[in-house]
C-alpha cells in the first residue's frame, strides 16, 4: 500500500465522501465496513460515520469503495484536494 501523502509531504488523513445522489442504498459499504459507514433510517442511503480516517484505514476504505455498486464513495486527501488512487469502483 502506498501511503497517502499530504501537500506538506507528511502523512495525511483520508477524507470520506458519499455522493448520496448516486448512492443506490445497497448497504454494501455498511455491511463490510460498519466502522466507517452506516445507512440512513429515513431513506436507506449510505452515511459516512466519520469525515476523515487515519491512513491505516485506507485498505478498508478502498475495499468499501470498490464494492459500492453505484461508485458513490470517494476517498480524498483533504489537504491535497485530490482523489486517492484506487478509490472508485470502475
C-alpha positions, 0 to 999 in steps of 0.5 A: 500500500502506498501511503497517502501523502499530504501537500506538506509531504507528511502523512495525511488523513483520508477524507470520506465522501458519499455522493448520496445522489448516486448512492443506490442504498445497497448497504454494501459499504455498511455491511463490510465496513460498519466502522466507517459507514452506516445507512440512513433510517429515513431513506436507506442511503449510505452515511459516512460515520466519520469525515476523515480516517487515519491512513491505516484505514485506507485498505478498508476504505478502498475495499468499501469503495470498490464494492459500492455498486453505484461508485458513490464513495470517494476517498480524498486527501483533504489537504491535497484536494485530490482523489486517492488512487484506487478509490472508485469502483470502475 
